[in-house]
Amino acid sequence: MVVLRMSRQGSKKRPFYRIVAADKRSPRDGRFIDLIGTFDPRTKAFSLDADRYAHWVKVGAQPSETLASLVRRQKAAAAKAS
């Protein structure tokens, strides 16, 4: 099963996350199939390739709760800005 989740990068006390499509059995920071975005919790910078995210959800990938929450928050902010 493929999941969409965040893979931790960066150094100690300075996290940075890659948003990836990965096999559920792979380690959190291990092998992944596709890199679809990034998230920096210190600056709240969030970038996501919406087309790739939609593709993976369409083919059955399950987003993690945290990632789903971030995506909902981004969509709400985009709707509010319009």
N, CA, C and O atoms as a Maestro MAE file, in Angstrom:
{
 s_m_m2io_version
 :::
 2.0.0
}

f_m_ct {
 s_m_title
 :::
 protein
 m_atom[328] {
  # First column is atom index #
  i_m_mmod_type
  r_m_x_coord
  r_m_y_coord
  r_m_z_coord
  i_m_residue_number
  s_m_chain_name
  s_m_pdb_residue_name
  s_m_pdb_atom_name
  i_m_atomic_number
  :::
  1 25 0.835 -1.173 0.000 1 A "MET " " N  " 7
  2 3 0.000 0.000 0.000 1 A "MET " " CA " 6
  3 2 0.885 1.244 0.000 1 A "MET " " C  " 6
  4 15 1.888 1.310 0.711 1 A "MET " " O  " 8
  5 25 0.501 2.216 -0.802 2 A "VAL " " N  " 7
  6 3 1.252 3.469 -0.894 2 A "VAL " " CA " 6
  7 2 0.608 4.497 0.031 2 A "VAL " " C  " 6
  8 15 -0.615 4.625 0.087 2 A "VAL " " O  " 8
  9 25 1.455 5.226 0.755 3 A "VAL " " N  " 7
  10 3 0.978 6.288 1.637 3 A "VAL " " CA " 6
  11 2 1.685 7.591 1.278 3 A "VAL " " C  " 6
  12 15 2.811 7.587 0.780 3 A "VAL " " O  " 8
  13 25 1.013 8.691 1.537 4 A "LEU " " N  " 7
  14 3 1.600 10.018 1.377 4 A "LEU " " CA " 6
  15 2 1.936 10.494 2.781 4 A "LEU " " C  " 6
  16 15 1.055 10.579 3.636 4 A "LEU " " O  " 8
  17 25 3.203 10.806 3.022 5 A "ARG " " N  " 7
  18 3 3.621 11.191 4.366 5 A "ARG " " CA " 6
  19 2 4.818 12.127 4.304 5 A "ARG " " C  " 6
  20 15 5.351 12.417 3.233 5 A "ARG " " O  " 8
  21 25 5.226 12.590 5.477 6 A "MET " " N  " 7
  22 3 6.356 13.499 5.562 6 A "MET " " CA " 6
  23 2 7.596 12.733 6.010 6 A "MET " " C  " 6
  24 15 7.545 11.928 6.940 6 A "MET " " O  " 8
  25 25 8.693 12.994 5.341 7 A "SER " " N  " 7
  26 3 9.976 12.377 5.650 7 A "SER " " CA " 6
  27 2 10.869 13.459 6.252 7 A "SER " " C  " 6
  28 15 11.090 14.495 5.626 7 A "SER " " O  " 8
  29 25 11.383 13.231 7.457 8 A "ARG " " N  " 7
  30 3 12.150 14.265 8.159 8 A "ARG " " CA " 6
  31 2 13.551 14.399 7.588 8 A "ARG " " C  " 6
  32 15 14.253 13.411 7.372 8 A "ARG " " O  " 8
  33 25 13.934 15.628 7.352 9 A "GLN " " N  " 7
  34 3 15.272 15.978 6.888 9 A "GLN " " CA " 6
  35 2 15.792 17.061 7.826 9 A "GLN " " C  " 6
  36 15 15.188 17.311 8.869 9 A "GLN " " O  " 8
  37 25 16.877 17.693 7.484 10 A "GLY " " N  " 7
  38 3 17.410 18.768 8.306 10 A "GLY " " CA " 6
  39 2 18.297 18.240 9.413 10 A "GLY " " C  " 6
  40 15 18.556 17.040 9.507 10 A "GLY " " O  " 8
  41 25 18.755 19.151 10.246 11 A "SER " " N  " 7
  42 3 19.650 18.766 11.331 11 A "SER " " CA " 6
  43 2 18.912 18.769 12.662 11 A "SER " " C  " 6
  44 15 17.719 19.064 12.727 11 A "SER " " O  " 8
  45 25 19.626 18.442 13.699 12 A "LYS " " N  " 7
  46 3 19.042 18.386 15.033 12 A "LYS " " CA " 6
  47 2 18.456 19.748 15.410 12 A "LYS " " C  " 6
  48 15 19.104 20.780 15.235 12 A "LYS " " O  " 8
  49 25 17.245 19.741 15.922 13 A "LYS " " N  " 7
  50 3 16.516 20.943 16.355 13 A "LYS " " CA " 6
  51 2 16.116 21.866 15.207 13 A "LYS " " C  " 6
  52 15 15.572 22.942 15.451 13 A "LYS " " O  " 8
  53 25 16.374 21.467 13.958 14 A "ARG " " N  " 7
  54 3 16.001 22.268 12.788 14 A "ARG " " CA " 6
  55 2 15.342 21.362 11.750 14 A "ARG " " C  " 6
  56 15 15.927 21.097 10.700 14 A "ARG " " O  " 8
  57 25 14.136 20.890 12.034 15 A "PRO " " N  " 7
  58 3 13.494 19.942 11.121 15 A "PRO " " CA " 6
  59 2 13.061 20.584 9.810 15 A "PRO " " C  " 6
  60 15 12.752 21.773 9.743 15 A "PRO " " O  " 8
  61 25 13.051 19.774 8.795 16 A "PHE " " N  " 7
  62 3 12.568 20.138 7.470 16 A "PHE " " CA " 6
  63 2 11.984 18.859 6.901 16 A "PHE " " C  " 6
  64 15 12.601 17.800 7.019 16 A "PHE " " O  " 8
  65 25 10.830 18.928 6.296 17 A "TYR " " N  " 7
  66 3 10.171 17.709 5.839 17 A "TYR " " CA " 6
  67 2 9.985 17.698 4.328 17 A "TYR " " C  " 6
  68 15 9.653 18.714 3.717 17 A "TYR " " O  " 8
  69 25 10.205 16.531 3.745 18 A "ARG " " N  " 7
  70 3 9.843 16.275 2.355 18 A "ARG " " CA " 6
  71 2 8.502 15.559 2.378 18 A "ARG " " C  " 6
  72 15 8.275 14.692 3.222 18 A "ARG " " O  " 8
  73 25 7.629 15.907 1.472 19 A "ILE " " N  " 7
  74 3 6.352 15.213 1.357 19 A "ILE " " CA " 6
  75 2 6.528 14.190 0.242 19 A "ILE " " C  " 6
  76 15 6.804 14.541 -0.905 19 A "ILE " " O  " 8
  77 25 6.364 12.920 0.600 20 A "VAL " " N  " 7
  78 3 6.683 11.840 -0.322 20 A "VAL " " CA " 6
  79 2 5.556 10.824 -0.431 20 A "VAL " " C  " 6
  80 15 4.722 10.694 0.465 20 A "VAL " " O  " 8
  81 25 5.550 10.114 -1.539 21 A "ALA " " N  " 7
  82 3 4.720 8.920 -1.704 21 A "ALA " " CA " 6
  83 2 5.668 7.752 -1.458 21 A "ALA " " C  " 6
  84 15 6.704 7.634 -2.113 21 A "ALA " " O  " 8
  85 25 5.306 6.892 -0.513 22 A "ALA " " N  " 7
  86 3 6.192 5.786 -0.144 22 A "ALA " " CA " 6
  87 2 5.380 4.546 0.176 22 A "ALA " " C  " 6
  88 15 4.195 4.630 0.497 22 A "ALA " " O  " 8
  89 25 6.030 3.393 0.086 23 A "ASP " " N  " 7
  90 3 5.404 2.151 0.517 23 A "ASP " " CA " 6
  91 2 5.229 2.212 2.029 23 A "ASP " " C  " 6
  92 15 6.110 2.690 2.743 23 A "ASP " " O  " 8
  93 25 4.111 1.736 2.504 24 A "LYS " " N  " 7
  94 3 3.805 1.803 3.936 24 A "LYS " " CA " 6
  95 2 4.852 1.093 4.790 24 A "LYS " " C  " 6
  96 15 5.080 1.478 5.937 24 A "LYS " " O  " 8
  97 25 5.487 0.061 4.240 25 A "ARG " " N  " 7
  98 3 6.462 -0.724 4.998 25 A "ARG " " CA " 6
  99 2 7.841 -0.075 5.060 25 A "ARG " " C  " 6
  100 15 8.685 -0.504 5.847 25 A "ARG " " O  " 8
  101 25 8.086 0.953 4.243 26 A "SER " " N  " 7
  102 3 9.386 1.627 4.242 26 A "SER " " CA " 6
  103 2 9.557 2.465 5.504 26 A "SER " " C  " 6
  104 15 8.571 2.961 6.049 26 A "SER " " O  " 8
  105 25 10.799 2.631 5.980 27 A "PRO " " N  " 7
  106 3 11.032 3.496 7.140 27 A "PRO " " CA " 6
  107 2 10.636 4.943 6.834 27 A "PRO " " C  " 6
  108 15 10.592 5.348 5.673 27 A "PRO " " O  " 8
  109 25 10.352 5.707 7.874 28 A "ARG " " N  " 7
  110 3 9.911 7.094 7.707 28 A "ARG " " CA " 6
  111 2 10.852 7.893 6.810 28 A "ARG " " C  " 6
  112 15 10.398 8.614 5.922 28 A "ARG " " O  " 8
  113 25 12.147 7.769 7.035 29 A "ASP " " N  " 7
  114 3 13.117 8.542 6.268 29 A "ASP " " CA " 6
  115 2 13.789 7.702 5.190 29 A "ASP " " C  " 6
  116 15 14.824 8.098 4.652 29 A "ASP " " O  " 8
  117 25 13.218 6.559 4.873 30 A "GLY " " N  " 7
  118 3 13.834 5.638 3.928 30 A "GLY " " CA " 6
  119 2 13.401 5.863 2.491 30 A "GLY " " C  " 6
  120 15 13.105 6.980 2.064 30 A "GLY " " O  " 8
  121 25 13.376 4.768 1.772 31 A "ARG " " N  " 7
  122 3 13.074 4.776 0.351 31 A "ARG " " CA " 6
  123 2 11.683 5.337 0.074 31 A "ARG " " C  " 6
  124 15 10.732 5.050 0.801 31 A "ARG " " O  " 8
  125 25 11.572 6.142 -0.990 32 A "PHE " " N  " 7
  126 3 10.273 6.667 -1.389 32 A "PHE " " CA " 6
  127 2 10.104 6.552 -2.891 32 A "PHE " " C  " 6
  128 15 11.076 6.362 -3.622 32 A "PHE " " O  " 8
  129 25 8.871 6.667 -3.343 33 A "ILE " " N  " 7
  130 3 8.547 6.501 -4.755 33 A "ILE " " CA " 6
  131 2 8.593 7.835 -5.486 33 A "ILE " " C  " 6
  132 15 9.142 7.929 -6.584 33 A "ILE " " O  " 8
  133 25 8.014 8.873 -4.872 34 A "ASP " " N  " 7
  134 3 7.874 10.165 -5.538 34 A "ASP " " CA " 6
  135 2 7.953 11.286 -4.505 34 A "ASP " " C  " 6
  136 15 7.352 11.188 -3.435 34 A "ASP " " O  " 8
  137 25 8.684 12.338 -4.819 35 A "LEU " " N  " 7
  138 3 8.766 13.527 -3.978 35 A "LEU " " CA " 6
  139 2 7.742 14.525 -4.506 35 A "LEU " " C  " 6
  140 15 7.829 14.943 -5.661 35 A "LEU " " O  " 8
  141 25 6.769 14.913 -3.673 36 A "ILE " " N  " 7
  142 3 5.698 15.781 -4.171 36 A "ILE " " CA " 6
  143 2 5.628 17.141 -3.485 36 A "ILE " " C  " 6
  144 15 4.780 17.960 -3.839 36 A "ILE " " O  " 8
  145 25 6.496 17.398 -2.516 37 A "GLY " " N  " 7
  146 3 6.473 18.709 -1.876 37 A "GLY " " CA " 6
  147 2 7.412 18.799 -0.693 37 A "GLY " " C  " 6
  148 15 8.150 17.862 -0.389 37 A "GLY " " O  " 8
  149 25 7.369 19.968 -0.018 38 A "THR " " N  " 7
  150 3 8.194 20.209 1.158 38 A "THR " " CA " 6
  151 2 7.399 20.985 2.199 38 A "THR " " C  " 6
  152 15 6.401 21.634 1.886 38 A "THR " " O  " 8
  153 25 7.863 20.905 3.447 39 A "PHE " " N  " 7
  154 3 7.252 21.663 4.537 39 A "PHE " " CA " 6
  155 2 8.332 22.035 5.534 39 A "PHE " " C  " 6
  156 15 9.075 21.178 6.012 39 A "PHE " " O  " 8
  157 25 8.411 23.331 5.846 40 A "ASP " " N  " 7
  158 3 9.345 23.826 6.853 40 A "ASP " " CA " 6
  159 2 8.523 24.331 8.035 40 A "ASP " " C  " 6
  160 15 7.920 25.400 7.942 40 A "ASP " " O  " 8
  161 25 8.481 23.591 9.146 41 A "PRO " " N  " 7
  162 3 7.647 23.992 10.276 41 A "PRO " " CA " 6
  163 2 8.128 25.255 10.987 41 A "PRO " " C  " 6
  164 15 7.350 25.888 11.701 41 A "PRO " " O  " 8
  165 25 9.374 25.628 10.808 42 A "ARG " " N  " 7
  166 3 9.893 26.826 11.478 42 A "ARG " " CA " 6
  167 2 9.359 28.088 10.819 42 A "ARG " " C  " 6
  168 15 9.038 29.055 11.510 42 A "ARG " " O  " 8
  169 25 9.258 28.094 9.497 43 A "THR " " N  " 7
  170 3 8.752 29.273 8.782 43 A "THR " " CA " 6
  171 2 7.333 29.062 8.276 43 A "THR " " C  " 6
  172 15 6.733 29.970 7.701 43 A "THR " " O  " 8
  173 25 6.795 27.866 8.488 44 A "LYS " " N  " 7
  174 3 5.462 27.470 8.018 44 A "LYS " " CA " 6
  175 2 5.367 27.477 6.489 44 A "LYS " " C  " 6
  176 15 4.272 27.576 5.937 44 A "LYS " " O  " 8
  177 25 6.512 27.372 5.806 45 A "ALA " " N  " 7
  178 3 6.537 27.321 4.345 45 A "ALA " " CA " 6
  179 2 6.093 25.930 3.891 45 A "ALA " " C  " 6
  180 15 6.672 24.920 4.290 45 A "ALA " " O  " 8
  181 25 5.063 25.896 3.056 46 A "PHE " " N  " 7
  182 3 4.484 24.637 2.591 46 A "PHE " " CA " 6
  183 2 4.353 24.701 1.082 46 A "PHE " " C  " 6
  184 15 3.673 25.583 0.557 46 A "PHE " " O  " 8
  185 25 4.991 23.782 0.380 47 A "SER " " N  " 7
  186 3 4.836 23.722 -1.071 47 A "SER " " CA " 6
  187 2 4.454 22.297 -1.443 47 A "SER " " C  " 6
  188 15 5.009 21.330 -0.920 47 A "SER " " O  " 8
  189 25 3.501 22.188 -2.351 48 A "LEU " " N  " 7
  190 3 2.989 20.878 -2.736 48 A "LEU " " CA " 6
  191 2 2.641 20.900 -4.212 48 A "LEU " " C  " 6
  192 15 1.997 21.835 -4.687 48 A "LEU " " O  " 8
  193 25 3.060 19.880 -4.937 49 A "ASP " " N  " 7
  194 3 2.673 19.721 -6.336 49 A "ASP " " CA " 6
  195 2 1.263 19.132 -6.332 49 A "ASP " " C  " 6
  196 15 1.087 17.923 -6.179 49 A "ASP " " O  " 8
  197 25 0.266 19.993 -6.501 50 A "ALA " " N  " 7
  198 3 -1.135 19.584 -6.381 50 A "ALA " " CA " 6
  199 2 -1.511 18.506 -7.396 50 A "ALA " " C  " 6
  200 15 -2.313 17.624 -7.089 50 A "ALA " " O  " 8
  201 25 -0.940 18.567 -8.598 51 A "ASP " " N  " 7
  202 3 -1.249 17.560 -9.618 51 A "ASP " " CA " 6
  203 2 -0.758 16.176 -9.188 51 A "ASP " " C  " 6
  204 15 -1.478 15.186 -9.324 51 A "ASP " " O  " 8
  205 25 0.471 16.113 -8.668 52 A "ARG " " N  " 7
  206 3 1.013 14.822 -8.215 52 A "ARG " " CA " 6
  207 2 0.255 14.314 -6.995 52 A "ARG " " C  " 6
  208 15 0.022 13.111 -6.877 52 A "ARG " " O  " 8
  209 25 -0.135 15.211 -6.082 53 A "TYR " " N  " 7
  210 3 -0.915 14.817 -4.901 53 A "TYR " " CA " 6
  211 2 -2.249 14.218 -5.350 53 A "TYR " " C  " 6
  212 15 -2.651 13.158 -4.870 53 A "TYR " " O  " 8
  213 25 -2.930 14.900 -6.270 54 A "ALA " " N  " 7
  214 3 -4.218 14.405 -6.771 54 A "ALA " " CA " 6
  215 2 -4.044 13.057 -7.473 54 A "ALA " " C  " 6
  216 15 -4.883 12.168 -7.328 54 A "ALA " " O  " 8
  217 25 -2.960 12.907 -8.229 55 A "HIS " " N  " 7
  218 3 -2.689 11.644 -8.915 55 A "HIS " " CA " 6
  219 2 -2.568 10.500 -7.914 55 A "HIS " " C  " 6
  220 15 -3.196 9.455 -8.082 55 A "HIS " " O  " 8
  221 25 -1.758 10.698 -6.869 56 A "TRP " " N  " 7
  222 3 -1.545 9.627 -5.900 56 A "TRP " " CA " 6
  223 2 -2.809 9.296 -5.121 56 A "TRP " " C  " 6
  224 15 -3.063 8.130 -4.822 56 A "TRP " " O  " 8
  225 25 -3.601 10.302 -4.792 57 A "VAL " " N  " 7
  226 3 -4.865 10.038 -4.091 57 A "VAL " " CA " 6
  227 2 -5.815 9.278 -5.016 57 A "VAL " " C  " 6
  228 15 -6.537 8.383 -4.579 57 A "VAL " " O  " 8
  229 25 -5.805 9.647 -6.303 58 A "LYS " " N  " 7
  230 3 -6.677 8.990 -7.281 58 A "LYS " " CA " 6
  231 2 -6.338 7.504 -7.436 58 A "LYS " " C  " 6
  232 15 -7.234 6.679 -7.614 58 A "LYS " " O  " 8
  233 25 -5.059 7.164 -7.369 59 A "VAL " " N  " 7
  234 3 -4.670 5.761 -7.535 59 A "VAL " " CA " 6
  235 2 -4.704 4.984 -6.221 59 A "VAL " " C  " 6
  236 15 -4.314 3.817 -6.185 59 A "VAL " " O  " 8
  237 25 -5.167 5.619 -5.142 60 A "GLY " " N  " 7
  238 3 -5.404 4.888 -3.906 60 A "GLY " " CA " 6
  239 2 -4.443 5.130 -2.763 60 A "GLY " " C  " 6
  240 15 -4.534 4.452 -1.740 60 A "GLY " " O  " 8
  241 25 -3.524 6.075 -2.898 61 A "ALA " " N  " 7
  242 3 -2.596 6.360 -1.798 61 A "ALA " " CA " 6
  243 2 -3.338 7.064 -0.666 61 A "ALA " " C  " 6
  244 15 -4.186 7.922 -0.909 61 A "ALA " " O  " 8
  245 25 -3.016 6.700 0.562 62 A "GLN " " N  " 7
  246 3 -3.655 7.292 1.739 62 A "GLN " " CA " 6
  247 2 -2.730 8.347 2.348 62 A "GLN " " C  " 6
  248 15 -1.600 8.024 2.715 62 A "GLN " " O  " 8
  249 25 -3.184 9.609 2.465 63 A "PRO " " N  " 7
  250 3 -2.345 10.613 3.128 63 A "PRO " " CA " 6
  251 2 -2.353 10.415 4.640 63 A "PRO " " C  " 6
  252 15 -3.350 9.968 5.207 63 A "PRO " " O  " 8
  253 25 -1.248 10.746 5.288 64 A "SER " " N  " 7
  254 3 -1.195 10.677 6.749 64 A "SER " " CA " 6
  255 2 -2.115 11.756 7.319 64 A "SER " " C  " 6
  256 15 -2.480 12.699 6.617 64 A "SER " " O  " 8
  257 25 -2.485 11.616 8.584 65 A "GLU " " N  " 7
  258 3 -3.372 12.599 9.210 65 A "GLU " " CA " 6
  259 2 -2.747 13.989 9.192 65 A "GLU " " C  " 6
  260 15 -3.430 14.974 8.914 65 A "GLU " " O  " 8
  261 25 -1.468 14.072 9.483 66 A "THR " " N  " 7
  262 3 -0.779 15.361 9.510 66 A "THR " " CA " 6
  263 2 -0.762 15.998 8.131 66 A "THR " " C  " 6
  264 15 -1.030 17.192 7.998 66 A "THR " " O  " 8
  265 25 -0.453 15.224 7.115 67 A "LEU " " N  " 7
  266 3 -0.412 15.751 5.761 67 A "LEU " " CA " 6
  267 2 -1.801 16.168 5.298 67 A "LEU " " C  " 6
  268 15 -1.952 17.220 4.677 67 A "LEU " " O  " 8
  269 25 -2.809 15.369 5.588 68 A "ALA " " N  " 7
  270 3 -4.175 15.722 5.206 68 A "ALA " " CA " 6
  271 2 -4.589 17.036 5.865 68 A "ALA " " C  " 6
  272 15 -5.257 17.860 5.241 68 A "ALA " " O  " 8
  273 25 -4.196 17.234 7.117 69 A "SER " " N  " 7
  274 3 -4.501 18.471 7.832 69 A "SER " " CA " 6
  275 2 -3.815 19.669 7.178 69 A "SER " " C  " 6
  276 15 -4.428 20.725 7.021 69 A "SER " " O  " 8
  277 25 -2.545 19.510 6.797 70 A "LEU " " N  " 7
  278 3 -1.822 20.596 6.130 70 A "LEU " " CA " 6
  279 2 -2.455 20.945 4.790 70 A "LEU " " C  " 6
  280 15 -2.560 22.120 4.440 70 A "LEU " " O  " 8
  281 25 -2.873 19.939 4.044 71 A "VAL " " N  " 7
  282 3 -3.493 20.175 2.736 71 A "VAL " " CA " 6
  283 2 -4.823 20.906 2.913 71 A "VAL " " C  " 6
  284 15 -5.122 21.845 2.175 71 A "VAL " " O  " 8
  285 25 -5.628 20.469 3.901 72 A "ARG " " N  " 7
  286 3 -6.897 21.161 4.177 72 A "ARG " " CA " 6
  287 2 -6.651 22.618 4.551 72 A "ARG " " C  " 6
  288 15 -7.361 23.511 4.089 72 A "ARG " " O  " 8
  289 25 -5.653 22.853 5.380 73 A "ARG " " N  " 7
  290 3 -5.329 24.213 5.815 73 A "ARG " " CA " 6
  291 2 -4.901 25.077 4.630 73 A "ARG " " C  " 6
  292 15 -5.271 26.248 4.549 73 A "ARG " " O  " 8
  293 25 -4.114 24.498 3.703 74 A "GLN " " N  " 7
  294 3 -3.670 25.247 2.534 74 A "GLN " " CA " 6
  295 2 -4.848 25.579 1.626 74 A "GLN " " C  " 6
  296 15 -4.941 26.691 1.106 74 A "GLN " " O  " 8
  297 25 -5.754 24.609 1.434 75 A "LYS " " N  " 7
  298 3 -6.929 24.854 0.593 75 A "LYS " " CA " 6
  299 2 -7.818 25.928 1.198 75 A "LYS " " C  " 6
  300 15 -8.357 26.764 0.472 75 A "LYS " " O  " 8
  301 25 -7.981 25.916 2.523 76 A "ALA " " N  " 7
  302 3 -8.797 26.926 3.194 76 A "ALA " " CA " 6
  303 2 -8.177 28.311 3.042 76 A "ALA " " C  " 6
  304 15 -8.888 29.291 2.819 76 A "ALA " " O  " 8
  305 25 -6.856 28.393 3.162 77 A "ALA " " N  " 7
  306 3 -6.169 29.673 3.011 77 A "ALA " " CA " 6
  307 2 -6.289 30.187 1.578 77 A "ALA " " C  " 6
  308 15 -6.453 31.387 1.358 77 A "ALA " " O  " 8
  309 25 -6.208 29.281 0.605 78 A "ALA " " N  " 7
  310 3 -6.338 29.677 -0.799 78 A "ALA " " CA " 6
  311 2 -7.757 30.163 -1.090 78 A "ALA " " C  " 6
  312 15 -7.945 31.134 -1.823 78 A "ALA " " O  " 8
  313 25 -8.751 29.490 -0.517 79 A "ALA " " N  " 7
  314 3 -10.143 29.895 -0.727 79 A "ALA " " CA " 6
  315 2 -10.418 31.240 -0.057 79 A "ALA " " C  " 6
  316 15 -11.157 32.066 -0.593 79 A "ALA " " O  " 8
  317 25 -9.827 31.454 1.104 80 A "LYS " " N  " 7
  318 3 -10.031 32.705 1.835 80 A "LYS " " CA " 6
  319 2 -9.377 33.872 1.097 80 A "LYS " " C  " 6
  320 15 -9.901 34.986 1.106 80 A "LYS " " O  " 8
  321 25 -8.235 33.619 0.459 81 A "ALA " " N  " 7
  322 3 -7.516 34.658 -0.274 81 A "ALA " " CA " 6
  323 2 -8.242 35.051 -1.557 81 A "ALA " " C  " 6
  324 15 -8.070 36.167 -2.047 81 A "ALA " " O  " 8
  325 25 -9.042 34.154 -2.098 82 A "SER " " N  " 7
  326 3 -9.749 34.438 -3.362 82 A "SER " " CA " 6
  327 2 -10.972 35.285 -3.164 82 A "SER " " C  " 6
  328 15 -11.665 35.603 -4.130 82 A "SER " " O  " 8
  :::
 }
 m_bond[327] {
  # First column is bond index #
  i_m_from
  i_m_to
  i_m_order
  :::
  1 1 2 1
  2 2 3 1
  3 3 4 2
  4 3 5 1
  5 5 6 1
  6 6 7 1
  7 7 8 2
  8 7 9 1
  9 9 10 1
  10 10 11 1
  11 11 12 2
  12 11 13 1
  13 13 14 1
  14 14 15 1
  15 15 16 2
  16 15 17 1
  17 17 18 1
  18 18 19 1
  19 19 20 2
  20 19 21 1
  21 21 22 1
  22 22 23 1
  23 23 24 2
  24 23 25 1
  25 25 26 1
  26 26 27 1
  27 27 28 2
  28 27 29 1
  29 29 30 1
  30 30 31 1
  31 31 32 2
  32 31 33 1
  33 33 34 1
  34 34 35 1
  35 35 36 2
  36 35 37 1
  37 37 38 1
  38 38 39 1
  39 39 40 2
  40 39 41 1
  41 41 42 1
  42 42 43 1
  43 43 44 2
  44 43 45 1
  45 45 46 1
  46 46 47 1
  47 47 48 2
  48 47 49 1
  49 49 50 1
  50 50 51 1
  51 51 52 2
  52 51 53 1
  53 53 54 1
  54 54 55 1
  55 55 56 2
  56 55 57 1
  57 57 58 1
  58 58 59 1
  59 59 60 2
  60 59 61 1
  61 61 62 1
  62 62 63 1
  63 63 64 2
  64 63 65 1
  65 65 66 1
  66 66 67 1
  67 67 68 2
  68 67 69 1
  69 69 70 1
  70 70 71 1
  71 71 72 2
  72 71 73 1
  73 73 74 1
  74 74 75 1
  75 75 76 2
  76 75 77 1
  77 77 78 1
  78 78 79 1
  79 79 80 2
  80 79 81 1
  81 81 82 1
  82 82 83 1
  83 83 84 2
  84 83 85 1
  85 85 86 1
  86 86 87 1
  87 87 88 2
  88 87 89 1
  89 89 90 1
  90 90 91 1
  91 91 92 2
  92 91 93 1
  93 93 94 1
  94 94 95 1
  95 95 96 2
  96 95 97 1
  97 97 98 1
  98 98 99 1
  99 99 100 2
  100 99 101 1
  101 101 102 1
  102 102 103 1
  103 103 104 2
  104 103 105 1
  105 105 106 1
  106 106 107 1
  107 107 108 2
  108 107 109 1
  109 109 110 1
  110 110 111 1
  111 111 112 2
  112 111 113 1
  113 113 114 1
  114 114 115 1
  115 115 116 2
  116 115 117 1
  117 117 118 1
  118 118 119 1
  119 119 120 2
  120 119 121 1
  121 121 122 1
  122 122 123 1
  123 123 124 2
  124 123 125 1
  125 125 126 1
  126 126 127 1
  127 127 128 2
  128 127 129 1
  129 129 130 1
  130 130 131 1
  131 131 132 2
  132 131 133 1
  133 133 134 1
  134 134 135 1
  135 135 136 2
  136 135 137 1
  137 137 138 1
  138 138 139 1
  139 139 140 2
  140 139 141 1
  141 141 142 1
  142 142 143 1
  143 143 144 2
  144 143 145 1
  145 145 146 1
  146 146 147 1
  147 147 148 2
  148 147 149 1
  149 149 150 1
  150 150 151 1
  151 151 152 2
  152 151 153 1
  153 153 154 1
  154 154 155 1
  155 155 156 2
  156 155 157 1
  157 157 158 1
  158 158 159 1
  159 159 160 2
  160 159 161 1
  161 161 162 1
  162 162 163 1
  163 163 164 2
  164 163 165 1
  165 165 166 1
  166 166 167 1
  167 167 168 2
  168 167 169 1
  169 169 170 1
  170 170 171 1
  171 171 172 2
  172 171 173 1
  173 173 174 1
  174 174 175 1
  175 175 176 2
  176 175 177 1
  177 177 178 1
  178 178 179 1
  179 179 180 2
  180 179 181 1
  181 181 182 1
  182 182 183 1
  183 183 184 2
  184 183 185 1
  185 185 186 1
  186 186 187 1
  187 187 188 2
  188 187 189 1
  189 189 190 1
  190 190 191 1
  191 191 192 2
  192 191 193 1
  193 193 194 1
  194 194 195 1
  195 195 196 2
  196 195 197 1
  197 197 198 1
  198 198 199 1
  199 199 200 2
  200 199 201 1
  201 201 202 1
  202 202 203 1
  203 203 204 2
  204 203 205 1
  205 205 206 1
  206 206 207 1
  207 207 208 2
  208 207 209 1
  209 209 210 1
  210 210 211 1
  211 211 212 2
  212 211 213 1
  213 213 214 1
  214 214 215 1
  215 215 216 2
  216 215 217 1
  217 217 218 1
  218 218 219 1
  219 219 220 2
  220 219 221 1
  221 221 222 1
  222 222 223 1
  223 223 224 2
  224 223 225 1
  225 225 226 1
  226 226 227 1
  227 227 228 2
  228 227 229 1
  229 229 230 1
  230 230 231 1
  231 231 232 2
  232 231 233 1
  233 233 234 1
  234 234 235 1
  235 235 236 2
  236 235 237 1
  237 237 238 1
  238 238 239 1
  239 239 240 2
  240 239 241 1
  241 241 242 1
  242 242 243 1
  243 243 244 2
  244 243 245 1
  245 245 246 1
  246 246 247 1
  247 247 248 2
  248 247 249 1
  249 249 250 1
  250 250 251 1
  251 251 252 2
  252 251 253 1
  253 253 254 1
  254 254 255 1
  255 255 256 2
  256 255 257 1
  257 257 258 1
  258 258 259 1
  259 259 260 2
  260 259 261 1
  261 261 262 1
  262 262 263 1
  263 263 264 2
  264 263 265 1
  265 265 266 1
  266 266 267 1
  267 267 268 2
  268 267 269 1
  269 269 270 1
  270 270 271 1
  271 271 272 2
  272 271 273 1
  273 273 274 1
  274 274 275 1
  275 275 276 2
  276 275 277 1
  277 277 278 1
  278 278 279 1
  279 279 280 2
  280 279 281 1
  281 281 282 1
  282 282 283 1
  283 283 284 2
  284 283 285 1
  285 285 286 1
  286 286 287 1
  287 287 288 2
  288 287 289 1
  289 289 290 1
  290 290 291 1
  291 291 292 2
  292 291 293 1
  293 293 294 1
  294 294 295 1
  295 295 296 2
  296 295 297 1
  297 297 298 1
  298 298 299 1
  299 299 300 2
  300 299 301 1
  301 301 302 1
  302 302 303 1
  303 303 304 2
  304 303 305 1
  305 305 306 1
  306 306 307 1
  307 307 308 2
  308 307 309 1
  309 309 310 1
  310 310 311 1
  311 311 312 2
  312 311 313 1
  313 313 314 1
  314 314 315 1
  315 315 316 2
  316 315 317 1
  317 317 318 1
  318 318 319 1
  319 319 320 2
  320 319 321 1
  321 321 322 1
  322 322 323 1
  323 323 324 2
  324 323 325 1
  325 325 326 1
  326 326 327 1
  327 327 328 2
  :::
 }
}
